[in-house]
């Protein structure tokens, strides 16, 4: 349904370093960079970071990245913790979402609620 998503962030280089660390365990990497815009994905840019171009502060957004398995969710969580992210929810099963839904939630440098999840039983 969604081709790509772009977040406006206060500090693109700092946010890019954060996402580079937390997305690597999920199989995503920095695939393109031009000017102040950075794109991440597995093979093509699907998740973008750019500078704030509108007045005011960026508003909180919640989004989730697909993880191949529970180990990848745990690795995402560990990378986020090592990068100094605020941990909202450590990896666990969320049966209210789906019987096998396993996710971890962290807050990025701009206050966004970022999740890694999978729907695969261990």
TIFIDREN-423806 format. One record per residue: residue in three letters; x, y, z of N, C-alpha, C, O in turn. Coordinates in Angstrom, 1 decimal. Layout:
residues N
PT type    n_x    n_y    n_z   ca_x   ca_y   ca_z    c_x    c_y    c_z    o_x    o_y    o_z
PT  ALA      X      Y      Z      X      Y      Z      X      Y      Z      X      Y      Z
...
This chain:
residues 122
PT type    n_x    n_y    n_z   ca_x   ca_y   ca_z    c_x    c_y    c_z    o_x    o_y    o_z
PT  UNK    0.8   -1.2    0.0    0.0    0.0    0.0    0.9    1.3    0.0    0.6    2.2   -0.7
PT  UNK    1.9    1.3    0.8    2.8    2.5    0.9    4.0    2.2    0.1    4.7    1.2    0.3
PT  UNK    4.4    3.1   -0.8    5.6    3.0   -1.6    6.8    3.5   -0.7    7.9    2.8   -0.8
PT  UNK    6.7    4.6    0.0    7.8    5.1    0.8    7.2    6.0    1.8    6.1    6.5    1.8
PT  UNK    8.0    6.3    2.8    7.7    7.2    3.9    8.9    8.1    4.2   10.0    7.7    4.2
PT  UNK    8.6    9.4    4.4    9.7   10.3    4.7    9.4   11.1    6.0    8.3   11.6    6.2
PT  UNK   10.4   11.1    6.9   10.2   11.8    8.2   11.0   13.1    8.1   12.2   13.1    7.6
PT  UNK   10.5   14.2    8.6   11.3   15.4    8.9   11.9   15.3   10.2   11.2   14.9   11.2
PT  UNK   13.2   15.5   10.3   14.0   15.4   11.5   14.8   16.6   11.8   15.1   17.4   10.9
PT  UNK   15.1   16.9   13.0   15.9   18.1   13.4   17.3   18.0   13.0   17.9   19.0   12.5
PT  UNK   17.9   16.8   13.1   19.3   16.6   12.8   19.5   15.4   11.9   19.6   14.3   12.4
PT  UNK   19.5   15.6   10.6   19.6   14.5    9.6   20.8   13.6    9.9   20.6   12.3    9.9
PT  UNK   22.0   14.1   10.0   23.1   13.2   10.2   23.0   12.3   11.5   23.3   11.1   11.5
PT  UNK   22.5   12.9   12.6   22.4   12.1   13.8   21.3   11.1   13.7   21.4   10.0   14.1
PT  UNK   20.1   11.5   13.1   19.0   10.5   12.8   19.5    9.4   11.9   19.1    8.3   12.1
PT  UNK   20.2    9.8   10.8   20.7    8.8    9.9   21.6    7.8   10.6   21.5    6.6   10.3
PT  UNK   22.4    8.2   11.5   23.3    7.3   12.2   22.5    6.4   13.1   22.8    5.2   13.2
PT  UNK   21.5    6.9   13.8   20.6    6.1   14.6   19.9    5.1   13.8   19.9    3.9   14.1
PT  UNK   19.3    5.4   12.7   18.5    4.5   11.9   19.4    3.5   11.2   19.1    2.3   11.0
PT  UNK   20.6    3.9   10.8   21.6    2.9   10.3   21.9    1.8   11.3   22.0    0.7   10.9
PT  UNK   22.0    2.2   12.5   22.3    1.2   13.6   21.1    0.3   13.8   21.2   -0.9   13.9
PT  UNK   19.9    0.9   14.0   18.7    0.0   14.4   18.1   -0.7   13.2   17.4   -1.7   13.4
PT  UNK   18.3   -0.3   12.0   17.7   -1.0   10.8   18.6   -2.1   10.3   18.1   -3.0    9.6
PT  UNK   19.9   -2.0   10.6   20.8   -3.1   10.1   20.4   -4.5   10.5   20.4   -5.4    9.7
PT  UNK   20.0   -4.7   11.8   19.5   -6.0   12.2   18.3   -6.5   11.4   18.0   -7.7   11.4
PT  UNK   17.6   -5.6   10.8   16.3   -5.9   10.1   16.6   -6.1    8.6   15.7   -6.5    7.8
PT  UNK   17.9   -6.0    8.2   18.2   -6.2    6.8   18.1   -4.9    5.9   18.1   -5.0    4.7
PT  UNK   18.0   -3.8    6.6   17.9   -2.5    5.8   19.1   -1.7    6.0   19.8   -1.8    7.0
PT  UNK   19.5   -0.9    5.0   20.7   -0.1    5.0   20.4    1.2    4.3   19.4    1.4    3.6
PT  UNK   21.4    2.1    4.5   21.4    3.4    3.7   21.7    3.0    2.3   22.7    2.5    2.0
PT  UNK   20.7    3.4    1.4   20.9    3.0    0.0   21.1    4.3   -0.9   21.6    4.1   -2.0
PT  UNK   20.7    5.4   -0.4   20.9    6.6   -1.2   21.0    7.8   -0.3   20.4    7.9    0.8
PT  UNK   21.8    8.8   -0.8   21.9   10.1    0.0   22.2   11.2   -1.0   23.0   11.1   -1.9
PT  UNK   21.4   12.2   -0.9   21.6   13.4   -1.8   21.2   14.6   -1.0   20.1   14.7   -0.4
PT  UNK   22.1   15.6   -1.0   21.9   16.8   -0.2   21.7   16.4    1.3   22.5   15.7    1.8
PT  UNK   20.6   16.9    1.9   20.3   16.6    3.3   19.3   15.4    3.4   18.8   15.2    4.5
PT  UNK   19.1   14.7    2.4   18.1   13.6    2.4   18.8   12.3    2.3   19.7   12.0    1.5
PT  UNK   18.3   11.3    3.2   18.9   10.0    3.2   17.8    9.0    3.1   16.7    9.1    3.7
PT  UNK   18.0    8.0    2.2   17.0    6.9    2.0   17.6    5.6    2.5   18.7    5.2    2.2
PT  UNK   16.7    4.8    3.1   17.0    3.5    3.6   16.1    2.4    3.0   15.0    2.7    2.6
PT  UNK   16.6    1.2    2.9   15.8    0.1    2.4   16.6   -1.2    2.3   17.8   -1.2    2.6
PT  UNK   16.0   -2.2    1.8   16.7   -3.5    1.5   17.4   -3.4    0.2   18.6   -3.7    0.1
PT  UNK   16.7   -3.0   -0.8   17.2   -2.9   -2.2   17.0   -1.5   -2.8   17.7   -1.1   -3.7
PT  UNK   16.0   -0.8   -2.4   15.6    0.5   -2.9   15.2    1.4   -1.7   14.8    0.8   -0.7
PT  UNK   15.3    2.7   -1.8   14.9    3.5   -0.7   13.4    3.5   -0.5   12.6    3.8   -1.4
PT  UNK   13.0    3.1    0.8   11.6    3.1    1.1   11.3    4.0    2.3   10.2    4.4    2.6
PT  UNK   12.3    4.2    3.1   12.2    5.0    4.3   13.2    6.1    4.2   14.4    5.9    4.1
PT  UNK   12.7    7.4    4.3   13.5    8.6    4.0   13.6    9.5    5.3   12.7    9.5    6.1
PT  UNK   14.7   10.1    5.4   14.9   11.2    6.4   15.2   12.5    5.7   16.1   12.5    4.8
PT  UNK   14.6   13.6    6.1   14.9   14.9    5.6   14.8   15.9    6.6   14.3   15.7    7.7
PT  UNK   15.4   17.1    6.4   15.3   18.2    7.4   13.9   18.7    7.5   13.1   18.7    6.6
PT  UNK   13.7   19.3    8.7   12.4   20.0    8.9   12.3   21.2    7.9   13.2   22.0    7.9
PT  UNK   11.3   21.2    7.1   11.1   22.3    6.2    9.9   23.2    6.4    9.7   24.2    5.8
PT  UNK    9.1   22.8    7.4    7.9   23.6    7.8    8.2   24.2    9.2    9.1   23.8    9.9
PT  UNK    7.4   25.2    9.5    7.6   25.8   10.8    7.2   24.9   11.9    6.5   23.9   11.8
PT  UNK    7.8   25.2   13.1    7.5   24.4   14.3    8.4   23.1   14.4    9.3   22.9   13.7
PT  UNK    8.0   22.3   15.3    8.7   21.1   15.7    8.0   19.9   14.9    6.8   19.9   14.6
PT  UNK    8.8   18.9   14.6    8.2   17.7   14.1    7.2   17.0   15.1    7.4   17.1   16.3
PT  UNK    6.2   16.4   14.6    5.2   15.8   15.4    5.4   14.3   15.5    5.9   13.7   14.5
PT  UNK    5.1   13.7   16.6    5.3   12.3   16.8    4.5   11.5   15.8    3.4   11.7   15.5
PT  UNK    5.2   10.4   15.3    4.6    9.5   14.4    4.9    8.1   15.0    6.0    7.9   15.6
PT  UNK    4.1    7.1   14.7    4.3    5.8   15.1    4.4    5.0   13.8    3.5    5.1   12.9
PT  UNK    5.5    4.2   13.6    5.6    3.3   12.5    6.3    2.1   12.9    7.1    2.1   13.9
PT  UNK    6.1    1.0   12.1    6.8   -0.3   12.4    7.5   -0.8   11.2    7.0   -0.7   10.1
PT  UNK    8.7   -1.4   11.5    9.4   -2.0   10.4    9.2   -3.5   10.6    9.2   -4.1   11.7
PT  UNK    9.2   -4.2    9.4    9.0   -5.7    9.4   10.4   -6.3    9.8   11.4   -6.0    9.2
PT  UNK   10.3   -7.2   10.7   11.5   -8.1   11.0   11.2   -9.5   10.6   10.1  -10.0   10.6
PT  UNK   12.2  -10.1   10.1   12.1  -11.5    9.5   11.7  -12.5   10.6   11.0  -13.5   10.3
PT  UNK   12.2  -12.3   11.8   11.9  -13.2   12.9   12.1  -12.5   14.3   12.4  -11.3   14.3
PT  UNK   11.9  -13.2   15.3   12.0  -12.7   16.7   13.4  -12.3   17.0   13.6  -11.3   17.8
PT  UNK   14.4  -13.0   16.5   15.8  -12.7   16.8   16.1  -11.3   16.2   16.9  -10.5   16.8
PT  UNK   15.6  -11.0   15.1   15.8   -9.7   14.4   15.1   -8.6   15.3   15.7   -7.5   15.4
PT  UNK   14.0   -8.8   15.9   13.3   -7.9   16.8   14.2   -7.6   18.0   14.4   -6.5   18.4
PT  UNK   14.8   -8.7   18.5   15.7   -8.5   19.7   16.9   -7.8   19.3   17.4   -7.0   20.1
PT  UNK   17.4   -8.0   18.1   18.6   -7.3   17.7   18.4   -5.8   17.4   19.2   -5.0   17.8
PT  UNK   17.2   -5.5   16.9   16.7   -4.1   16.7   16.7   -3.4   18.1   17.2   -2.3   18.3
PT  UNK   16.1   -4.1   19.1   16.0   -3.5   20.4   17.4   -3.3   21.0   17.6   -2.2   21.6
PT  UNK   18.3   -4.3   20.9   19.6   -4.1   21.4   20.4   -3.0   20.7   21.1   -2.2   21.4
PT  UNK   20.2   -2.8   19.4   20.9   -1.8   18.7   20.3   -0.4   19.1   21.1    0.6   19.3
PT  UNK   19.0   -0.3   19.3   18.4    0.9   19.8   18.9    1.3   21.2   19.2    2.5   21.4
PT  UNK   18.9    0.3   22.0   19.4    0.6   23.4   20.9    1.0   23.4   21.2    2.0   24.1
PT  UNK   21.7    0.4   22.6   23.1    0.8   22.4   23.2    2.2   21.9   24.2    2.9   22.2
PT  UNK   22.3    2.6   21.0   22.3    3.9   20.4   21.7    5.0   21.3   21.7    6.2   21.0
PT  UNK   21.3    4.6   22.5   20.8    5.5   23.5   19.3    5.9   23.4   18.8    6.9   23.9
PT  UNK   18.6    5.1   22.6   17.1    5.3   22.5   16.4    5.1   23.8   16.8    4.2   24.6
PT  UNK   15.3    5.8   23.9   14.4    5.5   25.0   13.6    4.3   24.7   13.1    4.1   23.6
PT  UNK   13.6    3.3   25.6   12.9    2.0   25.3   11.5    2.2   25.8   11.3    2.4   27.0
PT  UNK   10.6    2.1   24.9    9.2    2.1   25.3    8.6    0.8   25.7    8.0    0.7   26.8
PT  UNK    9.0   -0.3   25.0    8.6   -1.6   25.3    9.6   -2.6   24.8    9.9   -2.6   23.6
PT  UNK   10.2   -3.4   25.7   11.2   -4.4   25.3   10.4   -5.5   24.5    9.2   -5.5   24.5
PT  UNK   11.2   -6.3   23.7   10.6   -7.3   22.9    9.6   -8.2   23.7   10.0   -8.7   24.8
PT  UNK    8.5   -8.4   23.2    7.5   -9.3   23.8    6.4   -9.7   22.8    6.3   -9.1   21.8
PT  UNK    5.6  -10.7   23.2    4.5  -11.1   22.4    3.3  -10.1   22.8    3.1   -9.8   23.9
PT  UNK    2.6   -9.7   21.8    1.5   -8.8   21.9    0.2   -9.5   21.4   -0.2   -9.2   20.2
PT  UNK   -0.4  -10.4   22.2   -1.5  -11.2   21.7   -2.7  -10.4   21.3   -3.6  -10.9   20.5
PT  UNK   -2.8   -9.2   21.9   -4.0   -8.4   21.5   -3.9   -7.9   20.0   -4.9   -7.5   19.5
PT  UNK   -2.7   -7.9   19.4   -2.6   -7.5   18.0   -2.7   -8.8   17.1   -3.4   -8.7   16.1
PT  UNK   -2.1   -9.9   17.5   -2.1  -11.1   16.7   -1.5  -12.2   17.6   -0.6  -11.9   18.4
PT  UNK   -1.9  -13.4   17.5   -1.4  -14.4   18.4    0.1  -14.6   18.4    0.7  -15.0   19.4
PT  UNK    0.7  -14.3   17.3    2.2  -14.5   17.2    2.9  -13.2   17.0    4.1  -13.1   16.7
PT  UNK    2.2  -12.0   17.3    2.8  -10.7   17.1    3.9  -10.5   18.2    3.6  -10.5   19.4
PT  UNK    5.1  -10.2   17.7    6.2  -10.0   18.6    6.9   -8.7   18.2    7.3   -8.5   17.0
PT  UNK    7.0   -7.8   19.1    7.5   -6.5   18.8    8.2   -5.8   19.9    8.1   -6.1   21.1
PT  UNK    9.0   -4.8   19.5    9.7   -3.9   20.5    9.5   -2.5   20.0    9.5   -2.2   18.8
PT  UNK    9.4   -1.6   20.9    9.1   -0.2   20.7   10.1    0.7   21.3   10.5    0.5   22.5
PT  UNK   10.7    1.7   20.5   11.6    2.6   21.1   11.2    4.0   20.6   10.4    4.2   19.7
PT  UNK   11.9    5.0   21.2   11.6    6.4   20.7   12.9    6.9   20.1   14.0    6.8   20.6
PT  UNK   12.8    7.4   18.9   14.0    7.9   18.1   14.4    9.3   18.6   13.8    9.8   19.6
PT  UNK   15.4    9.9   18.0   15.9   11.2   18.4   14.9   12.3   18.3   15.1   13.3   19.0
PT  UNK   13.9   12.2   17.5   12.9   13.2   17.4   11.6   12.9   18.1   10.6   13.6   17.9
PT  UNK   11.6   11.8   18.9   10.4   11.5   19.7    9.4   10.6   19.0    8.3   10.4   19.6
PT  UNK    9.8   10.0   17.9    8.9    9.1   17.2    8.9    7.7   17.9    9.9    7.3   18.4
PT  UNK    7.7    7.1   17.8    7.6    5.7   18.4    7.9    4.8   17.2    7.1    4.6   16.3
PT  UNK    9.0    4.1   17.3    9.5    3.3   16.2    9.5    1.8   16.7    9.9    1.5   17.8
PT  UNK    8.9    1.0   15.9    8.7   -0.4   16.3    9.4   -1.4   15.3    9.5   -1.0   14.1
PT  UNK    9.8   -2.5   15.7   10.2   -3.6   14.9    9.3   -4.8   15.3    9.1   -5.0   16.5
PT  UNK    8.7   -5.5   14.3    7.8   -6.5   14.7    7.8   -7.7   13.6    8.2   -7.5   12.5
PT  UNK    7.4   -8.8   14.1    7.2   -9.9   13.2    5.9  -10.7   13.7    5.5  -10.6   14.8
PT  UNK    5.4  -11.5   12.8    4.1  -12.2   13.1    4.4  -13.7   13.0    3.5  -14.5   12.6
PT  UNK    5.6  -14.1   13.2    6.1  -15.5   13.1    6.3  -16.1   14.4    7.0  -15.5   15.3
PT  UNK    5.7  -17.3   14.6    6.0  -18.0   15.9    7.5  -18.4   16.0    8.1  -18.7   14.9
PT  UNK    8.0  -18.5   17.2    9.4  -18.9   17.3    9.5  -20.4   17.3   10.6  -20.9   17.4
